Amino acid sequence: MPVDVDDIEAAGAAAAVEEASSLRVALVRIYRQLRARSGSDITPSQSSALARIEQSGPVRLGSLAELEGTTAATMSRVIDSLAQRHLIERVPDPLDGRASLVRLSPEGGALLHEVRVRNTEALRSALAGLSPQQRRTVRQAIPVLEHLSDLLQSPEREP
């Protein structure tokens, strides 16, 4: 019986979809568990914005929205909620007096640190429950997952 190339390609495509789906489910479950253990009630959007502000330094709202892949209106709502909680500060833009920048407040920095410590400890504890071979596999997967993250952030990869 001859091998049908279309059947092989279809099976490969189905396997790729299953692989992507399984990875997505695993990552979402890990994220949910970390969020539940974080001890914080900030939303994923707020957490992401705080981390991006910390990484980028004082930044304009429009630039932050672009970095986060969202609209200025959505980012404005996120920033307003963070400002109400005193997690960020608005400061004048030294290059344009009409504009302002947002930066992490001391409270925002402390919250990010606390969440990171709790999440790191939760992961460390969970990793301790793995076999040495499983931990080695996780360590080897980290650069691949970082590259996957870079690929997902790349605008050329948009569908």
N, CA, C and O atoms as a GROMACS GRO file, in nm:
protein
  636
    1MET      N    1   0.084  -0.117   0.000
    1MET     CA    2   0.000   0.000   0.000
    1MET      C    3   0.090   0.124   0.000
    1MET      O    4   0.177   0.137   0.086
    2PRO      N    5   0.070   0.215  -0.095
    2PRO     CA    6   0.154   0.335  -0.104
    2PRO      C    7   0.124   0.433   0.010
    2PRO      O    8   0.012   0.441   0.061
    3VAL      N    9   0.226   0.504   0.047
    3VAL     CA   10   0.215   0.604   0.153
    3VAL      C   11   0.160   0.732   0.092
    3VAL      O   12   0.211   0.782  -0.009
    4ASP      N   13   0.055   0.785   0.153
    4ASP     CA   14  -0.006   0.908   0.103
    4ASP      C   15   0.062   1.027   0.174
    4ASP      O   16   0.051   1.041   0.295
    5VAL      N   17   0.130   1.111   0.097
    5VAL     CA   18   0.202   1.226   0.150
    5VAL      C   19   0.106   1.322   0.218
    5VAL      O   20   0.140   1.382   0.321
    6ASP      N   21  -0.013   1.338   0.164
    6ASP     CA   22  -0.112   1.427   0.226
    6ASP      C   23  -0.151   1.378   0.365
    6ASP      O   24  -0.170   1.458   0.456
    7ASP      N   25  -0.164   1.245   0.381
    7ASP     CA   26  -0.197   1.189   0.512
    7ASP      C   27  -0.086   1.216   0.612
    7ASP      O   28  -0.112   1.247   0.728
    8ILE      N   29   0.039   1.203   0.567
    8ILE     CA   30   0.154   1.227   0.655
    8ILE      C   31   0.157   1.374   0.696
    8ILE      O   32   0.178   1.406   0.813
    9GLU      N   33   0.135   1.464   0.600
    9GLU     CA   34   0.134   1.608   0.631
    9GLU      C   35   0.019   1.643   0.725
    9GLU      O   36   0.037   1.724   0.816
   10ALA      N   37  -0.097   1.584   0.704
   10ALA     CA   38  -0.212   1.611   0.791
   10ALA      C   39  -0.185   1.561   0.932
   10ALA      O   40  -0.220   1.628   1.029
   11ALA      N   41  -0.123   1.445   0.945
   11ALA     CA   42  -0.090   1.391   1.077
   11ALA      C   43   0.012   1.482   1.145
   11ALA      O   44   0.002   1.506   1.266
   12GLY      N   45   0.109   1.532   1.071
   12GLY     CA   46   0.209   1.623   1.127
   12GLY      C   47   0.145   1.753   1.173
   12GLY      O   48   0.179   1.805   1.279
   13ALA      N   49   0.052   1.805   1.093
   13ALA     CA   50  -0.017   1.929   1.130
   13ALA      C   51  -0.102   1.907   1.254
   13ALA      O   52  -0.105   1.993   1.343
   14ALA      N   53  -0.170   1.794   1.263
   14ALA     CA   54  -0.253   1.764   1.379
   14ALA      C   55  -0.165   1.750   1.504
   14ALA      O   56  -0.203   1.796   1.612
   15ALA      N   57  -0.050   1.687   1.490
   15ALA     CA   58   0.041   1.672   1.603
   15ALA      C   59   0.094   1.808   1.649
   15ALA      O   60   0.109   1.832   1.769
   16ALA      N   61   0.121   1.898   1.554
   16ALA     CA   62   0.170   2.032   1.588
   16ALA      C   63   0.063   2.111   1.664
   16ALA      O   64   0.094   2.184   1.758
   17VAL      N   65  -0.062   2.097   1.623
   17VAL     CA   66  -0.172   2.165   1.693
   17VAL      C   67  -0.186   2.107   1.834
   17VAL      O   68  -0.204   2.182   1.929
   18GLU      N   69  -0.178   1.977   1.847
   18GLU     CA   70  -0.189   1.913   1.979
   18GLU      C   71  -0.074   1.956   2.070
   18GLU      O   72  -0.095   1.981   2.189
   19GLU      N   73   0.046   1.964   2.016
   19GLU     CA   74   0.163   2.006   2.092
   19GLU      C   75   0.145   2.150   2.142
   19GLU      O   76   0.168   2.180   2.259
   20ALA      N   77   0.103   2.239   2.052
   20ALA     CA   78   0.081   2.379   2.089
   20ALA      C   79  -0.029   2.390   2.193
   20ALA      O   80  -0.017   2.469   2.287
   21SER      N   81  -0.134   2.314   2.178
   21SER     CA   82  -0.246   2.318   2.272
   21SER      C   83  -0.202   2.268   2.409
   21SER      O   84  -0.236   2.328   2.511
   22SER      N   85  -0.128   2.158   2.413
   22SER     CA   86  -0.082   2.104   2.540
   22SER      C   87   0.011   2.202   2.611
   22SER      O   88   0.002   2.219   2.733
   23LEU      N   89   0.100   2.265   2.537
   23LEU     CA   90   0.191   2.364   2.595
   23LEU      C   91   0.112   2.482   2.651
   23LEU      O   92   0.139   2.528   2.762
   24ARG      N   93   0.014   2.531   2.575
   24ARG     CA   94  -0.068   2.643   2.620
   24ARG      C   95  -0.139   2.609   2.750
   24ARG      O   96  -0.140   2.690   2.843
   25VAL      N   97  -0.199   2.491   2.758
   25VAL     CA   98  -0.271   2.450   2.878
   25VAL      C   99  -0.176   2.441   2.998
   25VAL      O  100  -0.210   2.487   3.107
   26ALA      N  101  -0.059   2.382   2.978
   26ALA     CA  102   0.038   2.369   3.088
   26ALA      C  103   0.083   2.507   3.136
   26ALA      O  104   0.092   2.531   3.257
   27LEU      N  105   0.112   2.597   3.043
   27LEU     CA  106   0.157   2.731   3.082
   27LEU      C  107   0.048   2.808   3.155
   27LEU      O  108   0.076   2.878   3.253
   28VAL      N  109  -0.074   2.797   3.109
   28VAL     CA  110  -0.186   2.866   3.175
   28VAL      C  111  -0.205   2.812   3.316
   28VAL      O  112  -0.229   2.888   3.409
   29ARG      N  113  -0.196   2.681   3.332
   29ARG     CA  114  -0.212   2.622   3.466
   29ARG      C  115  -0.102   2.669   3.560
   29ARG      O  116  -0.128   2.703   3.675
   30ILE      N  117   0.021   2.670   3.512
   30ILE     CA  118   0.134   2.717   3.593
   30ILE      C  119   0.111   2.864   3.631
   30ILE      O  120   0.128   2.902   3.747
   31TYR      N  121   0.074   2.945   3.533
   31TYR     CA  122   0.051   3.087   3.558
   31TYR      C  123  -0.058   3.106   3.662
   31TYR      O  124  -0.043   3.188   3.754
   32ARG      N  125  -0.168   3.034   3.650
   32ARG     CA  126  -0.278   3.047   3.746
   32ARG      C  127  -0.234   3.009   3.886
   32ARG      O  128  -0.271   3.076   3.983
   33GLN      N  129  -0.157   2.903   3.898
   33GLN     CA  130  -0.109   2.861   4.030
   33GLN      C  131  -0.016   2.966   4.091
   33GLN      O  132  -0.024   2.996   4.210
   34LEU      N  133   0.072   3.022   4.008
   34LEU     CA  134   0.162   3.125   4.059
   34LEU      C  135   0.083   3.250   4.100
   34LEU      O  136   0.111   3.310   4.204
   35ARG      N  137  -0.013   3.286   4.020
   35ARG     CA  138  -0.094   3.403   4.052
   35ARG      C  139  -0.169   3.383   4.183
   35ARG      O  140  -0.179   3.475   4.264
   36ALA      N  141  -0.222   3.262   4.204
   36ALA     CA  142  -0.295   3.233   4.326
   36ALA      C  143  -0.203   3.239   4.449
   36ALA      O  144  -0.248   3.273   4.558
   37ARG      N  145  -0.076   3.206   4.430
   37ARG     CA  146   0.020   3.205   4.541
   37ARG      C  147   0.091   3.340   4.560
   37ARG      O  148   0.168   3.356   4.654
   38SER      N  149   0.066   3.434   4.472
   38SER     CA  150   0.142   3.559   4.473
   38SER      C  151   0.109   3.648   4.592
   38SER      O  152   0.190   3.733   4.630
   39GLY      N  153  -0.008   3.628   4.652
   39GLY     CA  154  -0.046   3.712   4.764
   39GLY      C  155  -0.091   3.850   4.723
   39GLY      O  156  -0.106   3.939   4.807
   40SER      N  157  -0.112   3.871   4.594
   40SER     CA  158  -0.151   4.002   4.543
   40SER      C  159  -0.280   3.990   4.464
   40SER      O  160  -0.309   3.887   4.404
   41ASP      N  161  -0.358   4.098   4.466
   41ASP     CA  162  -0.482   4.098   4.390
   41ASP      C  163  -0.471   4.180   4.261
   41ASP      O  164  -0.573   4.211   4.199
   42ILE      N  165  -0.349   4.215   4.221
   42ILE     CA  166  -0.338   4.290   4.096
   42ILE      C  167  -0.366   4.197   3.978
   42ILE      O  168  -0.340   4.077   3.984
   43THR      N  169  -0.421   4.255   3.874
   43THR     CA  170  -0.459   4.178   3.756
   43THR      C  171  -0.335   4.145   3.672
   43THR      O  172  -0.230   4.206   3.691
   44PRO      N  173  -0.346   4.049   3.582
   44PRO     CA  174  -0.233   4.021   3.493
   44PRO      C  175  -0.190   4.144   3.412
   44PRO      O  176  -0.070   4.164   3.391
   45SER      N  177  -0.285   4.225   3.368
   45SER     CA  178  -0.251   4.346   3.292
   45SER      C  179  -0.174   4.445   3.379
   45SER      O  180  -0.077   4.506   3.334
   46GLN      N  181  -0.217   4.460   3.503
   46GLN     CA  182  -0.149   4.551   3.594
   46GLN      C  183  -0.008   4.500   3.626
   46GLN      O  184   0.088   4.577   3.627
   47SER      N  185   0.003   4.373   3.650
   47SER     CA  186   0.132   4.312   3.681
   47SER      C  187   0.229   4.327   3.564
   47SER      O  188   0.346   4.361   3.583
   48SER      N  189   0.180   4.301   3.444
   48SER     CA  190   0.263   4.314   3.326
   48SER      C  191   0.308   4.458   3.305
   48SER      O  192   0.424   4.483   3.272
   49ALA      N  193   0.216   4.552   3.324
   49ALA     CA  194   0.250   4.694   3.308
   49ALA      C  195   0.355   4.736   3.412
   49ALA      O  196   0.449   4.808   3.378
   50LEU      N  197   0.339   4.692   3.535
   50LEU     CA  198   0.436   4.726   3.639
   50LEU      C  199   0.575   4.673   3.602
   50LEU      O  200   0.675   4.744   3.613
   51ALA      N  201   0.580   4.549   3.560
   51ALA     CA  202   0.709   4.490   3.524
   51ALA      C  203   0.771   4.562   3.404
   51ALA      O  204   0.892   4.583   3.400
   52ARG      N  205   0.688   4.601   3.309
   52ARG     CA  206   0.738   4.671   3.191
   52ARG      C  207   0.789   4.810   3.229
   52ARG      O  208   0.892   4.854   3.179
   53ILE      N  209   0.718   4.879   3.317
   53ILE     CA  210   0.761   5.011   3.363
   53ILE      C  211   0.894   4.998   3.437
   53ILE      O  212   0.985   5.078   3.417
   54GLU      N  213   0.904   4.896   3.521
   54GLU     CA  214   1.031   4.873   3.592
   54GLU      C  215   1.145   4.850   3.493
   54GLU      O  216   1.254   4.903   3.509
   55GLN      N  217   1.118   4.770   3.391
   55GLN     CA  218   1.219   4.735   3.292
   55GLN      C  219   1.257   4.855   3.204
   55GLN      O  220   1.374   4.874   3.173
   56SER      N  221   1.160   4.934   3.166
   56SER     CA  222   1.183   5.042   3.070
   56SER      C  223   1.218   5.176   3.135
   56SER      O  224   1.261   5.269   3.067
   57GLY      N  225   1.199   5.185   3.266
   57GLY     CA  226   1.222   5.313   3.332
   57GLY      C  227   1.106   5.406   3.306
   57GLY      O  228   1.003   5.363   3.252
   58PRO      N  229   1.119   5.532   3.341
   58PRO     CA  230   1.008   5.624   3.313
   58PRO      C  231   0.972   5.619   3.163
   58PRO      O  232   1.060   5.632   3.077
   59VAL      N  233   0.845   5.602   3.135
   59VAL     CA  234   0.801   5.580   2.997
   59VAL      C  235   0.669   5.651   2.973
   59VAL      O  236   0.587   5.665   3.064
   60ARG      N  237   0.650   5.696   2.851
   60ARG     CA  238   0.522   5.756   2.812
   60ARG      C  239   0.416   5.647   2.800
   60ARG      O  240   0.446   5.532   2.768
   61LEU      N  241   0.293   5.688   2.826
   61LEU     CA  242   0.183   5.593   2.820
   61LEU      C  243   0.171   5.528   2.682
   61LEU      O  244   0.151   5.406   2.673
   62GLY      N  245   0.184   5.606   2.577
   62GLY     CA  246   0.173   5.550   2.442
   62GLY      C  247   0.281   5.448   2.413
   62GLY      O  248   0.255   5.344   2.352
   63SER      N  249   0.403   5.476   2.458
   63SER     CA  250   0.512   5.381   2.439
   63SER      C  251   0.487   5.254   2.520
   63SER      O  252   0.514   5.143   2.474
   64LEU      N  253   0.435   5.271   2.641
   64LEU     CA  254   0.404   5.156   2.724
   64LEU      C  255   0.296   5.070   2.659
   64LEU      O  256   0.306   4.947   2.659
   65ALA      N  257   0.195   5.134   2.604
   65ALA     CA  258   0.088   5.060   2.536
   65ALA      C  259   0.146   4.980   2.419
   65ALA      O  260   0.110   4.864   2.398
   66GLU      N  261   0.235   5.042   2.344
   66GLU     CA  262   0.297   4.972   2.231
   66GLU      C  263   0.381   4.854   2.279
   66GLU      O  264   0.374   4.745   2.222
   67LEU      N  265   0.459   4.875   2.384
   67LEU     CA  266   0.541   4.767   2.439
   67LEU      C  267   0.455   4.651   2.489
   67LEU      O  268   0.493   4.535   2.479
   68GLU      N  269   0.340   4.684   2.544
   68GLU     CA  270   0.250   4.583   2.598
   68GLU      C  271   0.156   4.524   2.493
   68GLU      O  272   0.082   4.429   2.521
   69GLY      N  273   0.158   4.581   2.373
   69GLY     CA  274   0.072   4.528   2.267
   69GLY      C  275  -0.075   4.556   2.289
   69GLY      O  276  -0.160   4.471   2.261
   70THR      N  277  -0.105   4.675   2.340
   70THR     CA  278  -0.244   4.712   2.366
   70THR      C  279  -0.268   4.854   2.319
   70THR      O  280  -0.177   4.920   2.269
   71THR      N  281  -0.390   4.902   2.336
   71THR     CA  282  -0.422   5.037   2.293
   71THR      C  283  -0.388   5.137   2.404
   71THR      O  284  -0.376   5.100   2.521
   72ALA      N  285  -0.374   5.262   2.364
   72ALA     CA  286  -0.347   5.368   2.462
   72ALA      C  287  -0.464   5.381   2.560
   72ALA      O  288  -0.443   5.406   2.678
   73ALA      N  289  -0.587   5.364   2.512
   73ALA     CA  290  -0.704   5.374   2.599
   73ALA      C  291  -0.704   5.265   2.706
   73ALA      O  292  -0.731   5.291   2.823
   74THR      N  293  -0.672   5.143   2.665
   74THR     CA  294  -0.665   5.032   2.760
   74THR      C  295  -0.553   5.056   2.860
   74THR      O  296  -0.570   5.036   2.980
   75MET      N  297  -0.437   5.098   2.810
   75MET     CA  298  -0.323   5.121   2.899
   75MET      C  299  -0.354   5.236   2.994
   75MET      O  300  -0.311   5.234   3.110
   76SER      N  301  -0.427   5.336   2.948
   76SER     CA  302  -0.464   5.448   3.034
   76SER      C  303  -0.546   5.399   3.154
   76SER      O  304  -0.524   5.444   3.266
   77ARG      N  305  -0.639   5.308   3.130
   77ARG     CA  306  -0.719   5.252   3.239
   77ARG      C  307  -0.632   5.173   3.336
   77ARG      O  308  -0.650   5.182   3.458
   78VAL      N  309  -0.538   5.096   3.283
   78VAL     CA  310  -0.447   5.018   3.368
   78VAL      C  311  -0.363   5.113   3.453
   78VAL      O  312  -0.349   5.094   3.574
   79ILE      N  313  -0.308   5.215   3.389
   79ILE     CA  314  -0.223   5.312   3.460
   79ILE      C  315  -0.303   5.386   3.566
   79ILE      O  316  -0.254   5.409   3.677
   80ASP      N  317  -0.426   5.424   3.535
   80ASP     CA  318  -0.511   5.492   3.634
   80ASP      C  319  -0.533   5.403   3.756
   80ASP      O  320  -0.528   5.450   3.870
   81SER      N  321  -0.558   5.275   3.732
   81SER     CA  322  -0.581   5.184   3.846
   81SER      C  323  -0.453   5.166   3.928
   81SER      O  324  -0.459   5.156   4.051
   82LEU      N  325  -0.338   5.163   3.863
   82LEU     CA  326  -0.211   5.151   3.935
   82LEU      C  327  -0.181   5.279   4.013
   82LEU      O  328  -0.128   5.273   4.124
   83ALA      N  329  -0.214   5.393   3.955
   83ALA     CA  330  -0.192   5.521   4.023
   83ALA      C  331  -0.280   5.532   4.147
   83ALA      O  332  -0.236   5.581   4.251
   84GLN      N  333  -0.405   5.486   4.138
   84GLN     CA  334  -0.496   5.489   4.253
   84GLN      C  335  -0.441   5.407   4.370
   84GLN      O  336  -0.467   5.438   4.486
   85ARG      N  337  -0.366   5.303   4.337
   85ARG     CA  338  -0.308   5.216   4.440
   85ARG      C  339  -0.167   5.261   4.479
   85ARG      O  340  -0.099   5.196   4.559
   86HIS      N  341  -0.125   5.373   4.422
   86HIS     CA  342   0.008   5.430   4.450
   86HIS      C  343   0.122   5.336   4.409
   86HIS      O  344   0.228   5.336   4.472
   87LEU      N  345   0.100   5.258   4.303
   87LEU     CA  346   0.202   5.165   4.255
   87LEU      C  347   0.289   5.226   4.146
   87LEU      O  348   0.398   5.177   4.117
   88ILE      N  349   0.240   5.334   4.086
   88ILE     CA  350   0.318   5.409   3.988
   88ILE      C  351   0.305   5.557   4.020
   88ILE      O  352   0.218   5.599   4.096
   89GLU      N  353   0.394   5.634   3.959
   89GLU     CA  354   0.390   5.779   3.974
   89GLU      C  355   0.394   5.841   3.835
   89GLU      O  356   0.462   5.790   3.746
   90ARG      N  357   0.322   5.950   3.819
   90ARG     CA  358   0.332   6.029   3.696
   90ARG      C  359   0.430   6.142   3.720
   90ARG      O  360   0.422   6.212   3.820
   91VAL      N  361   0.524   6.159   3.626
   91VAL     CA  362   0.625   6.265   3.638
   91VAL      C  363   0.631   6.340   3.505
   91VAL      O  364   0.602   6.282   3.401
   92PRO      N  365   0.668   6.467   3.508
   92PRO     CA  366   0.677   6.544   3.383
   92PRO      C  367   0.783   6.485   3.290
   92PRO      O  368   0.887   6.437   3.335
   93ASP      N  369   0.754   6.490   3.162
   93ASP     CA  370   0.852   6.448   3.061
   93ASP      C  371   0.952   6.561   3.044
   93ASP      O  372   0.912   6.672   3.005
   94PRO      N  373   1.080   6.538   3.072
   94PRO     CA  374   1.178   6.646   3.061
   94PRO      C  375   1.196   6.697   2.918
   94PRO      O  376   1.246   6.808   2.898
   95LEU      N  377   1.156   6.617   2.819
   95LEU     CA  378   1.170   6.658   2.679
   95LEU      C  379   1.047   6.729   2.625
   95LEU      O  380   1.055   6.797   2.522
   96ASP      N  381   0.935   6.714   2.694
   96ASP     CA  382   0.810   6.776   2.648
   96ASP      C  383   0.724   6.807   2.770
   96ASP      O  384   0.662   6.717   2.827
   97GLY      N  385   0.722   6.931   2.810
   97GLY     CA  386   0.650   6.972   2.929
   97GLY      C  387   0.501   6.943   2.926
   97GLY      O  388   0.437   6.940   3.031
   98ARG      N  389   0.445   6.921   2.807
   98ARG     CA  390   0.302   6.891   2.796
   98ARG      C  391   0.272   6.744   2.826
   98ARG      O  392   0.158   6.708   2.857
   99ALA      N  393   0.373   6.661   2.818
   99ALA     CA  394   0.354   6.517   2.835
   99ALA      C  395   0.404   6.473   2.972
   99ALA      O  396   0.478   6.545   3.040
  100SER      N  397   0.364   6.353   3.010
  100SER     CA  398   0.414   6.298   3.135
  100SER      C  399   0.463   6.156   3.111
  100SER      O  400   0.429   6.091   3.012
  101LEU      N  401   0.542   6.110   3.205
  101LEU     CA  402   0.595   5.975   3.205
  101LEU      C  403   0.539   5.902   3.325
  101LEU      O  404   0.497   5.965   3.422
  102VAL      N  405   0.538   5.772   3.319
  102VAL     CA  406   0.501   5.694   3.437
  102VAL      C  407   0.625   5.616   3.480
  102VAL      O  408   0.702   5.566   3.398
  103ARG      N  409   0.641   5.607   3.613
  103ARG     CA  410   0.751   5.529   3.668
  103ARG      C  411   0.699   5.452   3.788
  103ARG      O  412   0.595   5.484   3.845
  104LEU      N  413   0.772   5.351   3.823
  104LEU     CA  414   0.737   5.268   3.937
  104LEU      C  415   0.754   5.349   4.066
  104LEU      O  416   0.854   5.418   4.083
  105SER      N  417   0.657   5.340   4.154
  105SER     CA  418   0.670   5.403   4.286
  105SER      C  419   0.743   5.305   4.377
  105SER      O  420   0.757   5.187   4.344
  106PRO      N  421   0.791   5.353   4.491
  106PRO     CA  422   0.851   5.259   4.586
  106PRO      C  423   0.755   5.145   4.624
  106PRO      O  424   0.797   5.031   4.640
  107GLU      N  425   0.626   5.178   4.639
  107GLU     CA  426   0.528   5.075   4.671
  107GLU      C  427   0.514   4.974   4.559
  107GLU      O  428   0.501   4.854   4.583
  108GLY      N  429   0.516   5.022   4.435
  108GLY     CA  430   0.508   4.933   4.320
  108GLY      C  431   0.629   4.842   4.311
  108GLY      O  432   0.616   4.723   4.281
  109GLY      N  433   0.746   4.898   4.337
  109GLY     CA  434   0.868   4.816   4.337
  109GLY      C  435   0.865   4.710   4.445
  109GLY      O  436   0.906   4.596   4.422
  110ALA      N  437   0.816   4.748   4.562
  110ALA     CA  438   0.807   4.652   4.673
  110ALA      C  439   0.708   4.541   4.640
  110ALA      O  440   0.733   4.424   4.669
  111LEU      N  441   0.595   4.577   4.578
  111LEU     CA  442   0.496   4.476   4.541
  111LEU      C  443   0.554   4.379   4.438
  111LEU      O  444   0.540   4.258   4.453
  112LEU      N  445   0.619   4.431   4.336
  112LEU     CA  446   0.680   4.344   4.236
  112LEU      C  447   0.781   4.250   4.300
  112LEU      O  448   0.784   4.131   4.269
  113HIS      N  449   0.863   4.302   4.389
  113HIS     CA  450   0.963   4.220   4.458
  113HIS      C  451   0.896   4.109   4.538
  113HIS      O  452   0.937   3.993   4.531
  114GLU      N  453   0.793   4.144   4.613
  114GLU     CA  454   0.723   4.046   4.696
  114GLU      C  455   0.660   3.936   4.610
  114GLU      O  456   0.670   3.818   4.643
  115VAL      N  457   0.595   3.975   4.502
  115VAL     CA  458   0.532   3.876   4.413
  115VAL      C  459   0.638   3.785   4.352
  115VAL      O  460   0.618   3.664   4.343
  116ARG      N  461   0.749   3.842   4.310
  116ARG     CA  462   0.856   3.761   4.251
  116ARG      C  463   0.915   3.663   4.352
  116ARG      O  464   0.941   3.547   4.319
  117VAL      N  465   0.935   3.708   4.474
  117VAL     CA  466   0.989   3.620   4.578
  117VAL      C  467   0.894   3.504   4.602
  117VAL      O  468   0.936   3.389   4.609
  118ARG      N  469   0.765   3.534   4.616
  118ARG     CA  470   0.666   3.427   4.640
  118ARG      C  471   0.658   3.331   4.522
  118ARG      O  472   0.654   3.209   4.541
  119ASN      N  473   0.657   3.384   4.401
  119ASN     CA  474   0.649   3.297   4.283
  119ASN      C  475   0.774   3.213   4.267
  119ASN      O  476   0.766   3.095   4.232
  120THR      N  477   0.890   3.273   4.293
  120THR     CA  478   1.015   3.197   4.283
  120THR      C  479   1.016   3.084   4.385
  120THR      O  480   1.058   2.972   4.354
  121GLU      N  481   0.972   3.113   4.506
  121GLU     CA  482   0.968   3.010   4.610
  121GLU      C  483   0.869   2.900   4.573
  121GLU      O  484   0.897   2.782   4.595
  122ALA      N  485   0.754   2.936   4.519
  122ALA     CA  486   0.656   2.835   4.478
  122ALA      C  487   0.715   2.745   4.369
  122ALA      O  488   0.698   2.623   4.374
  123LEU      N  489   0.783   2.804   4.272
  123LEU     CA  490   0.846   2.724   4.167
  123LEU      C  491   0.959   2.639   4.222
  123LEU      O  492   0.974   2.522   4.184
  124ARG      N  493   1.041   2.696   4.311
  124ARG     CA  494   1.151   2.620   4.370
  124ARG      C  495   1.098   2.498   4.444
  124ARG      O  496   1.152   2.388   4.433
  125SER      N  497   0.991   2.518   4.519
  125SER     CA  498   0.930   2.408   4.594
  125SER      C  499   0.875   2.301   4.499
  125SER      O  500   0.892   2.182   4.523
  126ALA      N  501   0.808   2.345   4.394
  126ALA     CA  502   0.753   2.248   4.298
  126ALA      C  503   0.864   2.174   4.225
  126ALA      O  504   0.854   2.053   4.203
  127LEU      N  505   0.970   2.245   4.187
  127LEU     CA  506   1.083   2.180   4.120
  127LEU      C  507   1.149   2.076   4.209
  127LEU      O  508   1.199   1.975   4.160
  128ALA      N  509   1.149   2.100   4.339
  128ALA     CA  510   1.208   2.005   4.433
  128ALA      C  511   1.133   1.872   4.431
  128ALA      O  512   1.188   1.768   4.469
  129GLY      N  513   1.008   1.874   4.388
  129GLY     CA  514   0.928   1.752   4.379
  129GLY      C  515   0.953   1.672   4.253
  129GLY      O  516   0.898   1.563   4.237
  130LEU      N  517   1.035   1.725   4.163
  130LEU     CA  518   1.068   1.655   4.040
  130LEU      C  519   1.191   1.567   4.059
  130LEU      O  520   1.271   1.589   4.150
  131SER      N  521   1.203   1.469   3.974
  131SER     CA  522   1.324   1.386   3.976
  131SER      C  523   1.441   1.468   3.922
  131SER      O  524   1.420   1.568   3.854
  132PRO      N  525   1.564   1.426   3.951
  132PRO     CA  526   1.680   1.498   3.895
  132PRO      C  527   1.674   1.508   3.742
  132PRO      O  528   1.709   1.612   3.686
  133GLN      N  529   1.631   1.403   3.676
  133GLN     CA  530   1.620   1.406   3.529
  133GLN      C  531   1.515   1.506   3.484
  133GLN      O  532   1.536   1.579   3.387
  134GLN      N  533   1.403   1.512   3.554
  134GLN     CA  534   1.298   1.608   3.519
  134GLN      C  535   1.348   1.752   3.540
  134GLN      O  536   1.321   1.839   3.457
  135ARG      N  537   1.420   1.776   3.649
  135ARG     CA  538   1.476   1.911   3.673
  135ARG      C  539   1.576   1.947   3.564
  135ARG      O  540   1.580   2.061   3.518
  136ARG      N  541   1.657   1.850   3.523
  136ARG     CA  542   1.754   1.873   3.414
  136ARG      C  543   1.680   1.909   3.285
  136ARG      O  544   1.721   1.998   3.211
  137THR      N  545   1.571   1.840   3.259
  137THR     CA  546   1.491   1.867   3.139
  137THR      C  547   1.432   2.007   3.144
  137THR      O  548   1.432   2.079   3.044
  138VAL      N  549   1.382   2.047   3.261
  138VAL     CA  550   1.328   2.182   3.276
  138VAL      C  551   1.438   2.285   3.252
  138VAL      O  552   1.417   2.382   3.179
  139ARG      N  553   1.557   2.264   3.312
  139ARG     CA  554   1.669   2.358   3.291
  139ARG      C  555   1.705   2.370   3.143
  139ARG      O  556   1.731   2.479   3.093
  140GLN      N  557   1.705   2.256   3.074
  140GLN     CA  558   1.739   2.257   2.932
  140GLN      C  559   1.631   2.325   2.848
  140GLN      O  560   1.660   2.378   2.741
  141ALA      N  561   1.507   2.324   2.897
  141ALA     CA  562   1.396   2.384   2.822
  141ALA      C  563   1.390   2.535   2.837
  141ALA      O  564   1.328   2.602   2.755
  142ILE      N  565   1.453   2.590   2.940
  142ILE     CA  566   1.441   2.734   2.967
  142ILE      C  567   1.486   2.819   2.849
  142ILE      O  568   1.412   2.909   2.809
  143PRO      N  569   1.604   2.797   2.790
  143PRO     CA  570   1.642   2.880   2.674
  143PRO      C  571   1.545   2.866   2.556
  143PRO      O  572   1.521   2.962   2.484
  144VAL      N  573   1.491   2.748   2.539
  144VAL     CA  574   1.395   2.726   2.429
  144VAL      C  575   1.267   2.804   2.457
  144VAL      O  576   1.211   2.866   2.366
  145LEU      N  577   1.220   2.801   2.581
  145LEU     CA  578   1.100   2.877   2.617
  145LEU      C  579   1.124   3.028   2.605
  145LEU      O  580   1.035   3.101   2.564
  146GLU      N  581   1.244   3.073   2.642
  146GLU     CA  582   1.276   3.215   2.625
  146GLU      C  583   1.274   3.253   2.477
  146GLU      O  584   1.224   3.360   2.441
  147HIS      N  585   1.327   3.167   2.392
  147HIS     CA  586   1.326   3.194   2.248
  147HIS      C  587   1.182   3.192   2.195
  147HIS      O  588   1.144   3.274   2.111
  148LEU      N  589   1.103   3.099   2.244
  148LEU     CA  590   0.962   3.093   2.204
  148LEU      C  591   0.891   3.222   2.242
  148LEU      O  592   0.811   3.275   2.164
  149SER      N  593   0.919   3.274   2.361
  149SER     CA  594   0.862   3.402   2.404
  149SER      C  595   0.903   3.514   2.309
  149SER      O  596   0.820   3.596   2.270
  150ASP      N  597   1.031   3.516   2.271
  150ASP     CA  598   1.079   3.618   2.176
  150ASP      C  599   1.005   3.607   2.042
  150ASP      O  600   0.967   3.708   1.983
  151LEU      N  601   0.985   3.486   1.995
  151LEU     CA  602   0.914   3.465   1.868
  151LEU      C  603   0.770   3.514   1.877
  151LEU      O  604   0.718   3.573   1.782
  152LEU      N  605   0.706   3.490   1.990
  152LEU     CA  606   0.568   3.535   2.006
  152LEU      C  607   0.559   3.687   2.014
  152LEU      O  608   0.457   3.743   1.974
  153GLN      N  609   0.661   3.754   2.064
  153GLN     CA  610   0.661   3.899   2.074
  153GLN      C  611   0.696   3.965   1.942
  153GLN      O  612   0.668   4.083   1.924
  154SER      N  613   0.755   3.893   1.851
  154SER     CA  614   0.799   3.949   1.725
  154SER      C  615   0.680   3.981   1.636
  154SER      O  616   0.596   3.894   1.611
  155PRO      N  617   0.670   4.107   1.587
  155PRO     CA  618   0.555   4.145   1.503
  155PRO      C  619   0.549   4.066   1.372
  155PRO      O  620   0.441   4.049   1.316
  156GLU      N  621   0.661   4.016   1.324
  156GLU     CA  622   0.661   3.939   1.200
  156GLU      C  623   0.589   3.808   1.216
  156GLU      O  624   0.549   3.747   1.116
  157ARG      N  625   0.570   3.761   1.340
  157ARG     CA  626   0.509   3.632   1.366
  157ARG      C  627   0.357   3.641   1.379
  157ARG      O  628   0.291   3.539   1.396
  158GLU      N  629   0.302   3.762   1.372
  158GLU     CA  630   0.158   3.778   1.385
  158GLU      C  631   0.088   3.703   1.272
  158GLU      O  632   0.134   3.706   1.158
  159PRO      N  633  -0.024   3.636   1.304
  159PRO     CA  634  -0.098   3.563   1.198
  159PRO      C  635  -0.164   3.656   1.100
  159PRO      O  636  -0.229   3.610   1.006
   0.00000   0.00000   0.00000
